[in-house]
Amino acid sequence: MKIRYIILFVLISFGLSSCDKNDFENKFDKLPDERIQLTMSEYKDILTDSEFGWKMTYSLGNGMEYIVYNIAHFNKDNTVSVKSKSIEDAVVSEFKLISEADIELVFNTFNENLTVFSYPSAQAPDGYGGDIEFNFVSVSEDKSEVVLEGKVYKGKLKLQKADRDLSDFSSIQKYINYLSEQRVEPHMNLAITSGLGATEDNPVVLGMDLSSMATACDYNFNYKDKFYTGRKMLYFDHDGMGLSTPIEIENYEIQYFTYNEEKSRYELANSDLEGYLYCTKLPTYFVPGVYDEIMNHYSLKLRSSFGKAWDTYIPMKQANIVIKNMVICTDYKQRIPLFDEDGNPILDSAYNEDYEFGDHLGEGLLFSFERYTQFYFYFVPIEMVKLNEDRVQMKRLSGEFCVTKKGTDPNPIAESIKNNPEFNAWVDYLCNDGGWYIRRTVENGLIDWDFISQDNPDDYFITRLY
């Protein structure tokens, strides 16, 4: 149910809050200062009139994706008790309400669970984008939710009235466990089933990778010919989990999830959208520019293989001992070794065999007869067909050839490889109809490209930019 808000415009000459007609008229019978004092008194009554305190979420401002979750009790003596998961005992400090341009809630003494983000430190001389003064933005009609905004950094402080004793933070662990249990495949997604033109049978799917270990939500999705990507901080509270700031799509917001125990899944909550989280072996989005990057004169040397890729590659190597490694090439330019007058290899400044470039050989699979160079090889021309931005299909072309050392007849080697069943099984496997999802990763500063089968994502191989 959509929460209705009464927006509070508190000016120097008048103040408004949730009230009936008689309250409104009575308030305006008073002088401006009296009206302001009455409004502040009402706000204090709202803050202190909660048996179990308030669920407090504070999303830092200044463009920082960071959020803290606490349970806060505001007391009549202007003290506030703030309890968090990270600090065992509640921390007590002082608050006050003041009137300047707006009515403000001020936390005027240090509180380790809240105001720590506004105080300078050696690592952050200007603090971490936290405020101690907050302007009232809205109060829900039933006075169960109060939203405030930081005066300087504009972070959002949201107070939701607790409906039970929430002093035990250990109960939050079950929501962390629920997320771990739901992550049964590598990629998590949000299926929108209502809103954005979506239905149960035809959902709008957004890539949304939520991790309790990283306390982060990485979102990636394509929507109306545009790619959206970013990271939000993930937090857990006593009723579910949420994001540091909303993910916005058109006029909708995605920020909070509750767990449906009957269906064993997290579902979108507190939003005009409806949807649920689920997992897939492959991402449901396409990253722009991946195909164009990999086609930019790349040589990708096979590092390792898994599943059917391993089961097909290893027999090929065993049946063709002359082949030492395989390189996937895009617009490959042949490397021709250089020799001195005595026939000795010329070395470059790094003591590697020097070479000059020969002809452009185009796209292909280069099966090198050497471990560390690409001078002598068997070459299979292929076409790298773009299925989508990060999906490709390899197609085997005619015109295979062999390059061997000077004085060595390439024909017997070429015929042996070309007619070898294990070799052709490997090439045919690479050129399957389903194609490959390609993904770039970085390991120790070196760029790897993973080729993951779209037919069975458990089958994949890893290449390194060479």
Number of C-alpha atoms within 10 A of each C-alpha: 7 7 10 11 17 15 15 16 15 21 15 15 11 17 23 18 20 17 12 8 8 8 12 14 11 10 20 15 11 13 12 16 14 15 21 24 17 16 20 21 13 14 20 18 14 17 23 19 17 18 12 16 26 27 22 26 23 23 26 26 23 14 12 17 16 20 21 20 21 24 28 29 22 23 18 11 10 14 18 23 19 25 26 21 18 9 11 10 12 20 17 19 19 17 20 16 18 16 17 10 10 19 25 22 23 18 21 14 13 17 19 16 22 23 18 16 19 19 16 13 12 7 8 12 10 13 16 20 22 26 27 23 23 24 25 21 21 21 22 17 16 10 17 16 21 22 19 21 24 25 20 15 20 20 24 24 23 20 22 19 22 19 13 10 10 20 18 13 16 10 13 17 12 14 20 18 11 17 20 14 11 15 18 13 11 12 17 26 22 25 23 23 19 16 14 15 10 17 15 12 7 12 17 20 21 21 26 24 20 24 18 17 9 9 13 19 22 16 20 21 21 18 14 5 6 8 13 16 13 11 18 22 22 25 22 20 22 19 14 20 22 23 24 24 25 13 16 10 11 7 7 13 15 21 18 22 22 17 20 12 9 6 8 12 18 23 20 22 20 15 16 14 16 20 24 19 24 20 19 15 15 17 19 18 20 17 19 14 11 16 20 11 11 20 14 12 14 18 24 23 22 19 15 14 19 15 14 16 20 16 13 21 22 14 15 21 17 12 15 16 9 16 20 14 19 24 22 21 26 22 15 21 17 17 17 15 19 14 14 9 7 6 8 10 15 15 15 10 7 7 8 12 17 16 17 10 11 12 10 12 15 16 24 24 26 24 22 23 20 14 10 11 14 19 17 22 26 23 22 21 21 23 16 21 13 15 14 16 16 21 23 21 20 24 18 18 12 8 9 15 15 21 19 16 11 8 6 10 12 17 13 11 17 19 12 13 21 17 10 14 13 20 21 15 15 20 19 15 16 22 19 16 13 16 23 25 23 23 17 16 13 10 8 5 7 10 14 20 20 21 23 23 23 21 13 14 16 15 17 21 21 20 21 22 16 14
